């Protein structure tokens, strides 16, 4: 990977204190003791006796976890500030790359190596080293590049297995198309070449889509339906109904509020009342001017204020202060929907006041009666804890 092709990733840094660490066989840094105050940087050493060191190997998860620790230490050393929620990191270009391996020289005597397809290790000629911020940053960038290599290898392997099971390869598809074009008298040499290039582009897109689908399956084994099960064979494609099911499964898995305008929606199904649309019929329907304008219509309603009130939704979810709208963190039964500056120090009074202000629902009403939910539970709309029956008449009840 050349510098011009360098990529960056987002990662959540993790703290790594000033201490002595051992590098476990799985690549994680484990705290093993304190260091004298005059040691400015942490120490890291290999696990095992000096003459019999255990091998250090990584997988994509331990590589990213260790990178998060190293970046957290480096960031705090340089800034002396609390760690951000995430930071962008440029992957480190390898020192050497061949058809079977990739190496990153961290410092003399410390080398990170990836052996295709699934082996990754840290080779050390030194037993103990000082973990300077510069080394920590370089090590982390190399580990993230290593994790990307392992992810890619897993996705490629999954795609190869699927292609093998389907009994066809991309070149088979290209060969069939090329033969058809060669026998088409309407095409001259230029058109055949251009058509072949177009087919190659389409095949690349299909391979990429299949790889992503396979990788998504691997990363999310608990999806309700295996996405790769939707691949029937290389000549078949997903139907619009398959796509609707997949979108619904993904939305349910990640909690994404989704309105699916598909043939399975009750309104459209009622007007069809003749069974499923064919793929050709569905494409004609979705290519119509009315349906093509649907995203623009939704965006316009949002712009006009007729869509979702995102600020209200954030406050109902306890993510934005009800008084000053600043971003807040923590559970609603702890924050009562307020930031630390707007929340009174007397928690009983704070909850009473928050309840009396009214529920964050429309139309807005004041008083405890505006909240929905049984006594002793949380409001179904705004999440505020409701007083129990015994406390309804006692403003001092905890």
N, C-alpha and C positions, 0 to 999 in steps of 0.2 A: 504494500500500500504506500504510494508515494505521498509526499507532503501535499501536493495539489489535490489529492483524493482524501485527505484527512477528514475524519468524521468526528462529531462530538455527540455525547450522550448526556442525559440528565440523570443525576444520582443524588440520593439523600445522604449527606455525610453523617457519620456516627462518631461519638467522642472516643478518644484514645488518650488515656491519662499518662502522666510522667511516671513511668515504672519500668520494671524489667519484664520482658515478655519472652515466651518460647513459641516457636513456630511449630504448631501441631502437624501431624502427618496429613491432615486434610487441608492444610494451608492457612488455617485461622490463627490469629495472634492471641495467645492466652496469657493473662496476667499471672506472674509468678512471684512478685515481690517488689518492695519499695527500693528506690535509689537514693543515694545521698543528695542533699540539696545542691551540692556543687556540680552535679551532673545535669547539664542543660537539656539533654535530649534522652528519650527512652532508649533502652537497649533491646535487641532481639537476638535470640540464639536458637540453634537447632535442638530438636527434641532428641533425647537419648544420650548415651555416654559419648565422650569425645571421639572414641575410636569406632563406634558403631552407631552412626546416625540413621534415624528412620527416614525413608524417602518422603519428600513433600510433594503431594499431588493435589491438583485443583479440579473442581468441576465449575460449571458456570455460576452456581450459587455461591460457593465459598470464595471464588474469585471476586465477585461483586461485593460480598460482605466485607472481605479484607480491604478492598479498595475504598469502601465507605469509611472504614476506620482510619486508614492512612490519610485520606483526604480531610477527614475531620480534624486529625491532629495537626496537619500542615496548615489548614485554614485558621485554626485557633492560635497557632504559634505566631503567624504573621499578623493577624488582625486583633488578637486578644478580645474578640467579640463572640457572642453566642452563635451557634451554628445556624445557617439558613435552612429552610425546609428542603431546598434542592439547589444544586449548582450544576452548571454546564462544564463538562470536561472533554477536552480534545484527546482522542485516542492516540497512543504513542505509536509512531511508525516503527516497524521492526528493524533490528540491526541486520538481520538476514532472513530471506524468505526463499524457500525452494518448493518443489512439487510435493514434498512429504513433510516439511517442518517449517516452523517460524520461530525465530529467537529474538529476544530482547535482552541486551546487555544492560543491566541496571547499574552496576559498578564492577570493577575488576574483581572476579571471584564470585559474582552473584549473577546468574543468568536464568531467565524465564524461558521455557521452551514449550512449544506446541508441536506434537507429533500427530499428523493426520492418521485416523480421523478423530479420535476421541481422547487422546492422552495429553495431559498438561502437567508439567512439573517445574520445580525450582531447583536448580543445580547450584550448590554452594561449595566453594573451596575454603571458606572461612567459617569458623564456629560461631562467632559472635560479632555483631556489627552495631555501630551507632546509627540510630534511626533519625537522621537529620531531616528537616522539612523538605529539602531538595530531593533526597532519596525517596522519601515517603510519596511525594507527588509523582516522581517518575515511575515508581513501583506501581502506584495506583493506576496511572494511565496505561501501563503495560498490562495490568490485570484486566482492565476493562476491554482492551483490545483482544486479549486472550478469550474473555467471555464471549465476545462477538464471534470469534472464530469457532468456538464450541457450539454456539447457537446455530451458526450457519451449517456446520457439519451435521447437526441433528436434523435440521430441516431438509437438507439435501438427502440424507439417508432415508428419511420418511418418504420423501417424494419418489426416490428410487424404488422403495418397496411397493408403493402404490402403483407405479408404472409397471413393475414386474408382475404384480397381481392382475393388472388389467390386460396383460399380454400384448401391449403395443408400446412403441417408443415414439418420441417426437419426430425422429427421422422417418419413421414409417408414414406418418401423416404427411410430411413434406414430400416424400417420394410419390405418393398417390396424387397429390395436387400437381406436382411438376409433370407427371406423365399425362395428366388430363390437359394441361396447358400446351404441352408439346404436340398434341394431336389436334389442337384447335387451330384451324386454318385462318381464323380471323386475327390471330396474334402474330406479330412479327417478333424479331429477336429482342427488341427493346422492351416491348410490352411483356414478354415472357420473363425477362430479368426483373422488371419492376414488380410484376405480380408475385414472383418468387420472393422478392425482398419483403413485400407486404405480408406474405404468408409467414415468413420467418419472424417478422415483428409480432404477428398474431400468436405464433407458437410461443415466443418468448413471454408474452403477456399471460398466456395460459399456464406456462410452467411456473411463472412467478406467483400467479393466483393459487395454483396447487400447492406450491411450497408454503405460502402464507397460511393456507388452510391447514396443512399438516402441522406447521409450527404452532398454530393456535390450538390444535387438538392436544399437542404435547404439553403446552404451557397450562392448559385448562382441562385436565382429565375428568373434572367433575361436572362438565357441561351436561345438561339433560340429554342431549343427543349428540353422538360423535359426529363432528362436522365431516370427517373424511368418509363417513358412511354415505354421504350424499354423492360421492364419486362412484358412478356406476361402471363406466368404462371410458376409454379415451375419446370415443366418438360421440358420447352423450354429454349433455350439459344439464345444469340445474334448471328445473322449471321455476316459473314465477311463484308457484306455491311452495316449493322447496325453499326458495329465498325468503319468503314470508315466515316460514317456520324457523329458519335459522336466525333471522333478525329478532324474532320474538324470544328465542332461547337465549341469545346473547344479551338482549335487553333485560330479561329476567335475571340472568346471571350477574349482571353488573348494576342492577337497580336503575336502569335508564328509563325515565318516563317517555313512553313512545306511543304515538298514535299511528297505527299501521293502516295506510290507505291501500289495501290489497283486496283481492277478490274474496277473501275470507271475512272482510268486514261486513257486519250485519246489513248496513244500508245498501252496499253494492250487491251483496248476495240476494237481497230481497228484490231488487230490480232486474237481476238476471233470471233467476228462478228456472233456469234450464240446465243447470249443471256447470261444470268447469269450462272456462275458456281455454282454447288451445293456445300454444305459445304464440302462434302467428296472430291470433285474435287479441291476445293480451298486449303484444307489441303494437298493434294498430291502435288499441285503446290508449296506451300510455304515450303514444306519439301524437295524439290529438292535441290541438291547440289549447283546449280547456285544461287538460291534465298537465300539459307542459307549463302552463301559467300558475299551477298550484303552489310551487315553492315561492314565487314572487308574491302571490296573494297572501301567504302566511307572513312573509317578511314585511309586507305593507301593513298588515293588521298590527304587527308588533311595533312598527314605527309609529303608527297612529295611536298607539296606546290601547288598542282593543285586544291585544294578546295577553301574554303572561306578565304579571307584575313581579319581576324578578326581585326587586328590593323587598317587597312584601314576603315573597317566598323565603328569602334569606333570613328575615326576621322570624318568620314562623318556624324555621328550622333551627333557630338559636345560633345562627352564624353571623348575624349582624346586630349590633346593639339597637334596641328599640328606641333609645333616646337620641343617640348621636350617630348611628349608622356605621360606626367603626367595626372592622372585622374582629370577631371574638372567637375564643376557643373554649372547649370544655362542654360538659353535659348541661342541659337546661336546668336540671334540678340543682345544679351548683351555681350557675351564672344568673338564673332567672331571666335570661335573655338580655343581660346588660354587661357592659364592659366593667372593668374594675374601678374606673373613675365615676361611672354613673350608678353603680350599685351601692346603696347605703351599707355602712359597716354592721348595723344591727340586722342580722339575717331574717329574723321574724318580721320585723318592720318592712324589710325589703320585699319579702314575699307577699305580705299583705298589700303593700302599695302596688306591686306588679299585678296582682289579681284584681284589685279595684280599678286599675286603669282600663281593664277590659281585654277581651280576647282579640288576637290579631286575625279576625275574620271579617268578611264584609256581609251585611253592613256593620260598621263598627259600633259597638255598644260598650257601655261602662258597667262596672260592677262584677262581682263574682258570678252572678247569674248568667253572664254572657259566655261563660266557658262551658264546654261540652265534655261530659265524663262523669263517672260515678265518684262519690266522695272517697278520698283516700287514694285516688288514681291520678293520672296525668291528663291534662286537657287534650282531647283528640286533635285539636287544631294547632295550638301554640305550644303544647308540651309542659306548661307550668304545672307543678304538683298541686293538686286540689286538697283542701283541708278535709279531714275525716268528719263524720257526722257529729262527733263529740266536740269538734273544734269550730263548728259553723257559727256558734254564737259566742265564742270566746276568742277575741282578737289576740290574746296573749298566749294562746296555745301553741306549743312548739310543733 
